[in-house]
């Protein structure tokens, strides 16, 4: 393993920002794994730290395939993490919406460009990401429908679901999208936590990456075979909305089976404690995404449901 | 009459409402044209607040001159304006990157879709922005190449100094202006001034232009000022200057003034050591139409934009 600074930029009043990369093996640029791109992605950082920990042990045992290189970048935006912000400290821009970057542009464009220069050209790109809506997911692999995506490869992670998302204009500046445009097979792995550490789903994420690397012939690793994933189109998920605001009492969570008409959540009057609304399942299925905050706004999507699927 | 465009409940005892004021002639034929003046998408951009006030005030002082319908939306993002937040509080995406919105999406996407529905069918829309807290801009209209043929003639009435015809970018397809232009509502994006401030001179300049345009569109029949002749330029004539060091920027040039190639623009200095980290000279002859306002810079921060080859 070598540890190196992939990109650095000076700050006017703080230590310099250093983006580190950990390289395992030598040879073809086989796989690149990227962790926290936003300041609250503590789970993503933790997962990467555990991957590095595991790869160090595998390398010590000679289990990294010869002629293959794996690069792990555990954190890009710890400048924000260290001060409790999600986006770039000075201008609040999102580095994950600056790709492929521009090395003569604004600061976060330069960070994106400097990082992308180091992480492009790999055969496989894996990012631990977080979603723009606050909530918990069933662990899954997410791919952009760019025309270059390969769901059968995503299946090799052995997670229960693979989700294909049709990119919106604002997605075209994400790392996942640009990796694919630069001919890297790109996968975003979602676990059920972001700003807290969930050991169980972190272990599942680490195992899924090891499974993938093993199946692609990059490491020797004897692990469980995992799932044969159900492949979903994001548009096929049914959104369930809150038609009232208040305190959110969640009765169903990710991976729970629901029956049409079953109560999934209650909205409670924040002053008087009465249940003002019951959110009822509009279909049979499995909960894929669930709002996880104690308060809820009116007209918010609080669940996404896989319709008519049984465990 | 003040109307609610869309409202949505917040968790504790508060209703979020997007409001507009509709001004219309007392006697109508049913064929009146409608203009929408929208602003406050970014909560830290306030120049449009004075513009809305002044347009309201001038029309209401002479309702006899009103021939069309004027819808004024001062705050598309009222929570942002109220809390000095650029985006929508507790929402990750820039509000001007979620249009046309989505009735099945988040609350912000739902609101965006209702705003689009409300503007839809108008004959004209002016979307007023004021840069951000970091940069000061001269009054200008920004138009994408694909809509330039239709919009540049209209923009010339707005009494701005500069019309910037820029190349299209996929990410900009999710702006309000792009959405409305694709729905055949000609929409002009105005940028001027600086975030968190009101530059009264720029606002009044634009208000004069809005009345000139409304007269041209037969919405207003009162006296108007002759609009100034703007510089019309494309991307190729604009030079960008970015910081090559992190520190504190001290300008030595005035905004919207001529510079010659090699003239000093400013220095990036280090307060701790008293050193100049980056001395910045102009790379071209031209006019500084964008200038850094917020002093603390990182490497890469935009310092200035210069419109090349312009002399006044």
Interface residues (C-beta under 8 A of the other chain):
Chain A: X9 X10 X11 X12 X13 X86 X90 X91 X92 X94 X97 X104 X105 X106 X107 X108 X109 X110 X132 X133 X134 X168 X169 X170 X172 X173 X239 X241 X244 X245 X246 X247 X270 X271 X295 X296 X297 X298 X299 X300 X301
Chain B: X8 X9 X10 X11 X12 X13 X16 X86 X87 X90 X91 X92 X93 X94 X97 X98 X104 X105 X106 X107 X110 X111 X132 X134 X170 X171 X172 X173 X174 X240 X242 X245 X246 X247 X248 X270 X296 X297 X298 X299 X300 X301 X302
